Amino acid sequence: MSAARCAIVSYNNHDTDELLSIDKAKRIYNHLISDTNPHWTPCEHQARNETNEELSIRLKGQEALSDMLKLNVNYSNEHEIREAIKKLNYYANLNKWVSHRYIKERYEYATVSTESKEKTS
């Protein structure tokens, strides 16, 4: 419902009393995500916190980068390592939160795209 509302907000005349039904919201959402060229922007606004598994992976990555920083004798790339550690906190543009768009693009859509490419090969 939220993604559908985000999708139509720029087209909707807010002075009307028209309500967005659940059925219409589902149609809009399915249209957004099921096109051959999906429109993900309305799905950026819904998010969840990172899972325990995602947290564990992120912390392991930060630890590995911190170890690299400690072992770096010449510190020529210290800035790059520190920036990489900061970036590990982000899923796209959200800090420690995972947007619906990120999930769809990284996990679901990528899998579907790979499968369809394999079928056509």
C-alpha positions as CSV (number, residue, x, y, z in Angstrom):
1,M,0.0,0.0,0.0
2,S,2.8,2.4,0.9
3,A,4.7,1.9,-2.3
4,A,1.6,2.3,-4.4
5,R,0.8,5.6,-2.5
6,C,4.3,6.8,-3.1
7,A,3.9,6.0,-6.8
8,I,0.7,7.9,-7.3
9,V,1.4,10.9,-5.0
10,S,2.7,13.0,-7.9
11,Y,-0.3,12.2,-10.1
12,N,-3.0,12.3,-7.5
13,N,-5.1,15.4,-7.0
14,H,-5.0,15.7,-3.2
15,D,-8.1,17.8,-3.1
16,T,-10.4,14.8,-4.0
17,D,-11.9,12.4,-1.6
18,E,-10.8,9.4,-3.7
19,L,-9.5,6.6,-1.6
20,L,-6.8,4.1,-2.7
21,S,-8.4,0.6,-2.4
22,I,-6.3,-2.4,-1.5
23,D,-7.0,-4.0,-4.9
24,K,-5.9,-0.8,-6.7
25,A,-2.8,-0.6,-4.6
26,K,-1.9,-4.2,-5.3
27,R,-2.3,-3.6,-9.1
28,I,-0.1,-0.5,-9.0
29,Y,2.6,-2.3,-6.9
30,N,2.6,-5.3,-9.2
31,H,2.9,-3.0,-12.2
32,L,5.9,-1.3,-10.5
33,I,7.8,-4.4,-9.8
34,S,6.8,-6.8,-12.6
35,D,7.6,-4.8,-15.7
36,T,10.5,-5.8,-17.8
37,N,12.0,-2.5,-16.6
38,P,10.8,-2.1,-13.0
39,H,10.3,1.3,-11.4
40,W,11.9,0.9,-8.0
41,T,11.8,4.4,-6.7
42,P,8.5,4.2,-4.8
43,C,9.9,1.1,-3.0
44,E,12.8,3.2,-1.4
45,H,10.6,4.5,1.4
46,Q,9.7,1.3,3.1
47,A,12.5,-0.2,5.2
48,R,13.3,-2.8,7.9
49,N,16.2,-3.1,10.2
50,E,19.1,-5.4,9.3
51,T,18.7,-9.1,10.2
52,N,21.1,-10.8,12.6
53,E,22.8,-12.4,9.6
54,E,23.3,-9.1,7.8
55,L,24.6,-7.6,11.1
56,S,27.0,-10.4,11.5
57,I,28.3,-10.1,8.0
58,R,28.7,-6.3,8.3
59,L,30.6,-6.6,11.6
60,K,32.9,-9.3,10.2
61,G,33.6,-7.0,7.2
62,Q,34.3,-4.1,9.5
63,E,36.6,-6.3,11.6
64,A,38.5,-7.5,8.5
65,L,38.9,-3.9,7.3
66,S,40.0,-2.7,10.7
67,D,42.6,-5.5,10.7
68,M,43.8,-4.3,7.3
69,L,44.2,-0.8,8.7
70,K,46.2,-2.1,11.7
71,L,48.5,-4.1,9.4
72,N,49.0,-1.4,6.9
73,V,52.6,-0.4,7.4
74,N,52.7,2.6,5.1
75,Y,49.1,3.9,5.6
76,S,49.0,5.0,2.0
77,N,45.4,3.8,1.7
78,E,44.2,4.5,5.2
79,H,41.5,6.9,4.0
80,E,40.1,4.4,1.5
81,I,40.0,1.7,4.3
82,R,38.2,4.0,6.7
83,E,35.7,5.0,3.9
84,A,35.1,1.3,3.2
85,I,34.4,0.7,6.9
86,K,31.8,3.5,6.9
87,K,30.1,2.2,3.7
88,L,29.6,-1.2,5.4
89,N,26.9,0.5,7.5
90,Y,24.8,1.4,4.5
91,Y,22.4,-0.6,2.4
92,A,22.1,1.8,-0.6
93,N,21.4,5.1,1.0
94,L,20.1,3.9,4.4
95,N,22.3,3.5,7.5
96,K,21.8,0.1,9.1
97,W,18.3,-0.1,7.6
98,V,17.4,-2.1,4.4
99,S,14.9,-0.6,2.0
100,H,12.3,-2.6,0.2
101,R,14.0,-1.5,-3.1
102,Y,17.4,-2.8,-2.0
103,I,15.8,-6.2,-1.2
104,K,13.9,-6.4,-4.5
105,E,16.9,-5.3,-6.6
106,R,19.6,-7.3,-4.9
107,Y,17.9,-10.5,-4.1
108,E,14.6,-11.1,-5.9
109,Y,15.0,-9.2,-9.2
110,A,18.6,-10.2,-9.7
111,T,17.6,-13.9,-9.3
112,V,14.7,-13.6,-11.8
113,S,16.9,-11.7,-14.3
114,T,19.7,-14.3,-14.1
115,E,17.2,-17.2,-14.5
116,S,15.5,-15.6,-17.5
117,K,18.9,-14.9,-19.1
118,E,19.9,-18.6,-18.6
119,K,16.7,-19.8,-20.3
120,T,17.3,-17.6,-23.4
121,S,20.9,-18.8,-23.7
